[in-house]
Amino acid sequence: EAGDDVPLAAVKEGDDAGVVTLLDSGERYIISCFTREAADVYAAEEAIARASKAIYDHFSS
């Protein structure tokens, strides 16, 4: 088990889920993205990244 100061990450392709901690408040949210049969793995990863950033920005403001 990692301590609170250790970021956790996994390297994988396709569907993804994670718990994101907001730096300013310490609150957390869960994001889950499913990219079934994505023809372009890079495009699917970019879509997941954009979705996560939009959610993070919303809750951080």
N, C-alpha and C positions, 0 to 999 in steps of 0.2 A: 504494500500500500504506500502510495506517495504522500508526502506532506503537503500542506496547503501552498507552499511556495514552489512546488514542482509542477510545471505544465504537463498535461497528459495529451498525447496525440497518437494516432494510429495511421499507418500508411496503407491505404487500400484503394480499390477502384469501385465506382458505382454507388449503390445505395449507401447512405451514411446517416448516423445519428450521433448526437453529442449533447453534453451539458456544458453550457457557456456561463461563465461567471463574469458579471459586470464589474469592472475594475473600480469604479467610483463608489458603488453601494455594496458590493459583495453579494448582491442578489443573483439568483441563477435562473436560467430558463433552459428548456430542452428543445432541440430542433431535430427533426427527422425528415429526411428527403429520400424519396424513392425514384430512381431513374431507370425503370425497367426497360431493358433492351435498347439502351441508348446507342445509337450508331457511332457516335463520337464521344469517347470517354472524356476527352479534354473539355468538350462543350458541356457535358453533364457536370463535371467538377466545377467549372466556371459558374454554372447555374446555381449549384449548391452554395458556392462561395458568395454569390450576389445575394441570395436569399438570406443567408446567415448575417451578412453585413447589414442588410436592410433591417432585420429584426434587432440586431445589436444597436444600430443607430437609433431606432425608435425608442428602445428602453433606456438608452444612455442619455437621452436628451431631456 
